[in-house]
Amino acid sequence: MDHRQLAADVLRSVGGRENINKVTHCVTRLRFELKNSKIPNAEEIKKMDGVLTVIQQGGQYQVVIGNQVVPVFNELSSLLGDMSNTESGNDVQGEKKSLFDRFTSMISGVFTPVMGALAASGIIKGLLACLSAFGVLTATDGTYIVLNAIGDALFYFFPIFLGSSAAKYFGLNQYVGMIIGGSMVYPTLMAFVSSEEQLTFLGLPMNMMNYTSSVFPAIVAVWIASLLNRVIEKRIPQGFKYFLAPFIVLLITVPLTLFIIGPVISYLSNGLADITTAIYNFNPILAGLVLGGPWILIVMFGLHWAFIPIFINNMATTGFDSLMGLLAANQFAMAGAALAFGLRARDKQMKTLGISTGGTALLGVSEPALYGVLLPQKKPLIMAIIGGSVGGVIGGAFLSKVYAFAPSGVFGIPGAVNPQGIDAGFYGYVLQMVVGLVVGFILTYLWGYKTRSESTESTPQSSVNSVSVSDVRGPNNDSGSPIQKAEMTVHSPLSGEVVELTRVADEAFSSEAMGKGIAIIPSGGTVVSPVEGVVTTITKSRHAIAVIGNDGVEVLIHVGLDTVKLKGEGFTLKVQEGDQVNVGDVMMEVDLAKIKERGFELITPVIITNSGNYSSVNRIGARNISAGAPVIAIKV
């Protein structure tokens, strides 16, 4: 897999940097928050080498890549450069999301940065519980004390870590968020939790509560602080914002948290823990049947993020989570189904895919198996869901619980060890894994595998468009679609020297990842329309314009390299989005001297972004060309 090529292809297909509010990644997925989620072509992205599938859920456009997601994300970050929106998209308005989508997006944004450390801490706590249960270590041993500190540090100071990630998500200074979280677990204040002495602030009594390991109070407190900060910053002179805004925010938010936010949210958190426990206690076996297998679908649609804080909150309030005790089997059921598919597959590539993804599922990474095997083949997915539910029943029958937040797969086993010692729930937890693996494997091996004739599906050939043309108004045929000509001509948007795209010092262009085309080293700053059509996109920084021709050809003109950093300086627009243009109409005047003076390259890529629709895209005309002269010939 070429990580950089894949990153460039995905970037192009989601609409480029101009369409991205924010992008993060988890263990297996690139998670985009887009301004316009209708621009990406999901089928095009799914066909890319290295992409397992595409999911649009929870206000996010998720590109599932698998265990290669980190190097792809790094290359994507490199292509995006200094795009600040990759850090926080809260200042950029995109599509309006539902309340649930906003909630799951927030939970994902807050918890994703700490999930790896959280899982590692859970494994350490689980292993320590095992060593203690088998008498290898006691609570007074120095080794136990050190390991316990490593495993418990994140959980104990959880409000500080959540304060940091929540502040980053909500657009507040991260250190302010950490101070808010740190104040909630400050030792001197925590001493009043169990003290008979009443703590007062400005003469008012405080109802001190133990916020160590808490989840929701810190997040809510930082959210309110971020809202307060926006109001304060608008009313403070620029020169004083640096220190005066945090000063006022902290003086208001921390007492407010200790007086009201913390106690109220803590009571609600305890109530939420009681509700989930009551559901489990009503009938653990039924709960395992209903949740065990279908949890695969919940994860597939990204809805599991809504449960993550509930699981952690239950551990903080009760010392364990019951629902997680029912969910171990589905991971192994997916592994069993993928392995069975691999063993039965005749095609060498599919056999390797099934066995390898089944192995990674056993280790806790299920997306390659889910999206590479189970979902495309359908029947193995059904068999895995059945296996997960059967295993969930076993977990419910043994009253299995999870005591430390740990990853899925075999690495999750230590998390099911009761700190008080090995109990029946632990054996049930391990047994449900075995049952899920066996049931998923047998059902898929016997009934879940399609023969070659059954599994072969015809894939209709259709053109792939990177920009929607449904709203373009121009000369159309009776169906409303742009008129397609056998041959089309794109005219030069600038006067200057025509060169190959390989001369462009930006791999997103030079590799033709954005599409085929040419580049121009401009000698004049007048940018004209290369086709007769409609101006569809103008970047906020005015350095790039996209035009769709009446014949359907899509042209992107990107003036200079990294000129987004100029934030519009040196670019004077003569058109706006939606304007009808003819060949040679002036769209923009560019101050080339200013761009060059600021140290940016003038070379301008002219890209046919839907070049995949055409049999050929070739340069024509002289090397030195005038604006409006033919420069690219396109054949359908």
N, C-alpha and C positions, 0 to 999 in steps of 0.2 A: 504494500500500500504506500502510495506517495502522499505523505501527510500534508505537504504544502499544496499539492495539486488539489487534494480533496477539500482543504480549507478554502482555497480560491474558488472552487466550483460551488461549494455551499454558499459562500459569501455572495457570489453572483446570483445564485438562484433564489436567495431570500430577499433580493432587491438591493443588494449593496449596502454599504455603510450608512447611506442616507435613510434607509428604511429601518435601521436598528436603534431601538431605545436602549437596550441592555442585552448583554450576552454573558452567561455563566456556564459552568458545566458541573455535572455530578460525576458519579463513578462511570457512567456509560453514555451520557447524553450531553449534547450541546443544547442549552436552553436559551432560546431567543425570546425577547419581548420586542415585538415589532410594531411599527407605527401603522402599517397596513398589512394585515395577515392574509389578504387576498392576493398579494403579489406573488408569493412563492408558488412554484409548481411542484406539488408533492410527488407526482409520478416521476418527474425528472430527477428529483433528489434521491428517491428510492433506488433508481437505476445506477447511481454512482457507486463505483468500486469502494467498498469500505462502509457504506451506509446500510444499516439493517432495516430501518423503517423510519417513518415520520409520524409524529403524534402531535395533535393540536388540542391541548387541554390545559385548564387552569390558567388561561390567559397567556400561555407560553406556546411557542412553536418549537417543538423538541425534535432534534435530529439524533436518532439513536445510532451510535457508532460502536459501542462495546468497549473492550478494554484498551483500545487505542485512542480513546477520547482525549487524553491529556496532551499527547504530542500534536493532535489535530487542533486542539484549542490553543496551544502555544503558537502554532503557525497562523491560526486565525487572528490571534492577538497581534502578531507581527504585521499581518496585512492591514489590520485596522489602525496600527500606529498609535497615536496619542489620543485616539477617540475617547473622550472622557465618559461618554455614555456607556462604555463597557463596564464602568464601575458602578454607576447609579443612573437609572433611567427615570428617577422621580421628578426631575425638572422638565422632562420632555413629555408632551402630551401625545398620546397615541389613541388607539381605538378605545372606546368606553367599554369597560369590562363589568361583568356581573359581580355582585358582592362576593359570591363564593369564589369566583376566579381571582378576585383581588386578594381574598384571604389565603388561598392556596399559594398564590404567587408570593405573598409576603412570607408565609411559613417556609417556603422553599428558599427564598432569598436570605432569611435569617439563619436557618439551620444548616444549609448546605456547607458554609465555610467551616462549621465545627463538627460535621458528621464523621469525618475520618478520625479526628482526635477522640470523639465521643465513642466510636466503635473500639478504638485501641484501648481506651480506659476501661471499657466494659469487659474486654478480653482479660486484661490484667486483674480486674476485680474477680472475674469468674475463676481464673487460674488460682488466685489466692484463696478463694473459697474451697477449691478442690484440695489444695495443699493443706489447708486447715482441717478439712473434713477427714482426710486420710492420716492426720496426725503428723505430717511432715513438718509443719510450722505451727507455732502457737502465737497468740496475740501479743505476747511479751517479747518474742524474739526480735532482735534488731532487724533481721532480713524482712520479717513480716511488716514491721513498722515502716521501713523504707518503701517496700512495694505497695503497701496500702496508701502511703502518701502519694505515690505516682498515680495509682489507679483512682484515688478519690479526689485528687486536687481539682480536676475539672468539674466534677459533680458538686463539690462543696462550694466552690466559687463560681458556680454556673451563672448567677446574675451578672457577674463581671464580663464573662465571655459573651453572653447573650446581649449584654448592654453594648458591647463593641460591634457585633455583627448587626444588631438591630439599628444602631446609629448609622452604620454604613448604608444600610438599606433605606432608611428614612431620610437620609441626606443631612444628618447631624454629625458634628465633629465626633470621631470615634472615641477620643479620650474623654469627652464629656459624657458619652454613654457609659464608659467604663467607670467613671466617678460615681454616676448614679447607681450602677450595679454594686460598686464597691461600698458605697454608703449603706446599702441594704444589708451587707454581711459584715460590717465593721465590728471587730471584736468587742469594743466598749459598749456599743449599742446592743449587740447580741446578748451581753451579760444581763441586760434588763429583762430578757424574755422570761427567764426563770427566777428573777429576783422579786422579792416582795416590795422593793422600793419602786415607786412610781416615777417614770421619766416624764419630764414636762418640757415644753418648748414655748417660750414667751408666755409662760404661766398656764398653758393648756396641756392637759394630760395626754400622753401618747399610748396607744395600745400596741406595744411592741410585739412583733411576731417573728418567728424564725424563718428567714428567707434563704438560708443555705439550701442549695440544691433546687430551689424553686425555679419555675419556668415562665409562667405568664406575667407575674408582677413586673419584672424588669422590662419585658417587651412593651407592655402597656405604658409604663412610666417613660421609656425612651420615646415612644410614639408621641405622647403628649408633650414631651420636651421639644421634639422636632417641630410640632405645630407652634408652640410658644416661641421657639427660636425664629421662625419665619416672621412672626408678628413683630418681635423685638428688633430684628435686623432692619426692618423697613423704617424704624423710628429712631435709629441711632446713626450719627454721622459716620461716614466711611472710615475715618481715621481711628474711631474708637470701637468698631465692631469686633476687632480681633480679640480683645480681652473683656470688653464690657458685656457683650451678648452672652458668652458662657457664664460670666459672673452672675448676671440676672437670672438666667435659665436655671442654674444650679441652686441659687438661693430660693427659688420658687418651687422647682420640681422635687427636690429631695424631701423637704418637709411635707409637701403635698403627698408624696409617695408614702411616707411613714404614717401620716395621719389618715389618708383616705384610700389612695390607689392600692397600696399593698394589702391592707386588711380586706378590702372589698374583693379584689381579685383572688386573694388567698381563699376566702370563703367560697367563691365560685369554683375555684380549682378543686377544693375538697369535695364540693358537690358533684363536679364532673367525675372525679374518681369514684365517688359512691355510686353514681349512675352506671358507670361501666362495670363496676364490681357486681352490682345488682343484676345486670344483664347476664353476666357470666354465671352468677350463682343461681339464677332462675332455672337454667338447665345447661350445664357445661357441655354435655354431649351434643345437644341441639345447636349450641353456639359454635362448636367445632365443625359440625356438618355444614352450617350455613356460611361460616367465614373461611374455613380451612382451604377449600378449593377456589371459590370465587375471589379470594384475595389476589389471585393471579390477575384477574381482570381489573381489580381495583388499582394494582400497581401499573398495569398496562396503560391505563388511562390517566395515570399521574395523581389519582385521588388519595393515595396513601399519605401524601404530605399532610393532609388534614388530621391524620391519626398520630403522626410522629410526636407532636407536643403532648398529646393525651397519654401516650405510652410513657414518656419521660416524666410527666406530671404524676402519673400513678406511682412510679417508682419513688418519686420524691416524697409523696404523701403517705403511701402505704408500705413502701419498701420493696414492692414487686409489681409486676403487671400481669394480669391473668389472660388478657386477650392475646398477647404475644406468645403465650404458652400454647396457643392453638394453631400457630402459623408456621411451625417448623416444617411440617410435612410437604407443603406445596412446593417449596424449593427443591426438595429431593424428588418429588413427583415429576417436576419439569426435567430434572436431570435424568431420571429413569426413562421418560418418554423420548428424550433426545438420544440417549444411548441406544434404545431399542430401534429407533429409526435408523441410526447409523449402522447398526449391525445388519439390518434387513435391506438397506439401500444397496442397489447394484452399481449405481454410478459412483465412481471412485471419489469424486469431489463431494457429493452429498454424504457419502459414508464418512469421510474425514470431517465434514462439517458437523454431523450428528455426534460423533464420538468426542470431538474436541470441545464443542459447546456443552455437551453433557458433563464433561469433566470440570469445566469452569463453573457450571451451576452448582456442583458439589462443593466448590470452594467459596460460593457465596455470590457469584456474579451471574445472574440469570438472563439478562437481556440478550446476549448472543444466542442462547438456546430458544428463548421466547420468540424473538423477532427473526432469527435466522432459520429456525426449523418449525417450531410449534404453530405459530400463527400462519405462515405460508401454507403449511400442510393441513391445517385445520383439525383433522382427526386426532393427531397427537396432543393438541391443546385440550381437546375435550377429555381425553384420557388422563392428562395431567391434572385437570380440575377435579375429576372423580377421585384420583389418587390423593390429592390434597385434602379433600373432604373426608375420605375414609381415615386418613391419618389424623385429621383434626378431631374426629370422633374419639380416637385413642387418647389424644391429648386431653380432651374433656373428661373422659372416663377416669384418667389418673390425676385429674385436677392439676395439670402442669402449669407452672408459672415461670416467668423470667425475672431474675433479680438484678441483672445488670444489662444495660443496653449494649448489645453486641451485634456484629454483622450476621447475615444469614449464612447458611451452609454449616460445614463442620466447625468453623470458627465460632459459631454461636453456641456450641454445647456448653462451654464453661459458664455462660450467662445464666443457665438454668439451674445452677447449683445453689441450693439454699445455704446461706451463710451459717445456719444452725446445724447443717449436716445434710448428707445425701438422703433424700426422701423419695416416696413413690412418684411424686411429680417429676423428678429428674428422670427416672426410668421411663416414665410415660413420654417424656419429651424426646428421648433418644429413640424409643420404640416407634413413635409416630414418624420419625425420619425414615426409619427402615421400612415401615409399612408404605409410606408415600413413595419411596424409591421402587419397591417391589411391585406395587399395584400399578404405578405409572408405566413401569417397564413391561410388565406382562400384558396389560391391556393394549398398549401400543404395538407390541410385538405380534399379538394375535389378531387384533382388529383395527389398529390405528394406522397401519401402513398402507398407502395407496400403491397400486401397481403403476408401472410407467405410463400405461395408456390412460389410467384414471388421473394421474397427477399432472399430465401434460396439458397446459392451457395455452390457447392461442392468445398472443398479445397483439392487439390491433396497433398498426402503425399510425401514429398521428403526430402532427407537428407540435413542437414544444415552444411556448412563448414565455419569455421572462417578464413581460409586462402585459397586463390585461388591456385589451383593446375594445372591451365591451362598451365603453363610454365615448369612444372616438367617433366624431361626427365628420364624415367626409364623403366623397363619392363611393357609394357602396352598391353591391348588387341587391337583388330583391330580398335576400335573406338577411340583410343588414350587416354582412361581413365585409371587410376590406377587399377590394378587387385585387386578385392575384394575377400578375403578368408573368409571362414566360421569362422575360429579361427586365431587369430594373437597373437604374443608374443612381448612384449617390454622388452628389456634388461636394466639392471641397468647402468646408465651412470657414477656412482661413487661407490667406495667401502665405506662401512660404515653400520650404523644401519638404517633399514627401519622402519618408523613410519607412523601413519595415518596423513592425511592432517589436521585433527583437532588440531594437535600439533603445526601447523604453526601459529605464532602470527601475521597473516595478513589475515583479513577477506576475501579479494579477493581470497585467496587460500583456507583457511580453510572452507569457506562456499561452496566450489566447484563452485563458480560463474565463475571461469576461465575454469572449466572442472574437471572431476574426475581424480584421480591419487594417488600418494603416495609422501612421503617426505623422504629424506635421510639425516642423520646426518653424514657427511663425515669423514672418517678416513684418506683418501688420496686425493691429489689434482689433480689427473688425470681424466679429463672428457672425456668419450668415447661415440661414437655414440650408441644410444639405438636401432636403426633400420637400415636396409639397405635402403638407399634413398638419399635425397638431402638436403643440408643445405640451408634453405630458408631465415632465418633471424638471424642476429647477432646484438645485440644492440650496439649503439655507445660506451657505457661504458663497453662493452664486458662481462657483468655479466650474460647475458642470451642468449641462443641459441635455435632456433626452427628448427626442422628437420621434413620433410615429408617422410614417408616410401613409398616404391614402391607399397605397398598395400593400400595406402591412409591414414594411421593413422598419426596423427599430434601430435608431442611431443614437449613440451616446457620444457627446463631445466633452472631454475632460481636459480643461485648459491647464497645462502645467502639471507638475508633480508635487504632492503634499501641499498644494495651494489652499487646501481647506484651512490651514493654519492662519491664513491671512484674514479669515472671518469676513470675507466680502470686500476687503480693501483692495481697490484697483479694478473692480468689476462693476460696470454700469449696465443694468438690464434695460432692454428696449421692448421686451415682451414679458408676458406672465403665463403661468400654467393655464392651459385651455385655449390659448390663442391659436387661430388658424394662420399658417404661414405658407408662403410660396418659396420656391428655390431662389436664393439670393436675398431674401428679406433679412434685414439686420436684426439680430437677436440680442447682441451684447457688444459693448465696447470694452476692451481690456487694455489697461495701462501696462504694456510689456516692460517698460523701463522700470517701473516700480517693483514688479514681480522679480525682475532680474536683480535689482538693487537689494532686495530683501534676501537674495541668495537661493531662490527657487529656480528649478529648471523650467524652461518654457515649452519643452516638447509636449505636444498635445495629441493623445490617443483619440482616434475616431473609430468607434467600435460598432459593429453590427451585432447587437446583443442577442438577436434571435437567428444568428448565422446557421445554427443547427437545422433550421427549416429549409435551407437551400443547398443545392448540389454543389455550387461554387460561389466563392466570394473573392474576387481578384482585383488587384490594383490596375488602374489604367491611366493614361495620360502622361504628361511630361513630369520630370523630377521636380522642376520648379514650376509652381502652379499658382494661379490666381483664385481668389475666393469666388465660388460659384461655378468653377470649371469641373467637368466630370472627373472623378477620381477613383470610384469603385464600381465595378460591374458585378451584378448578382444574377445568377441563373437559378430558377426554381428546380 
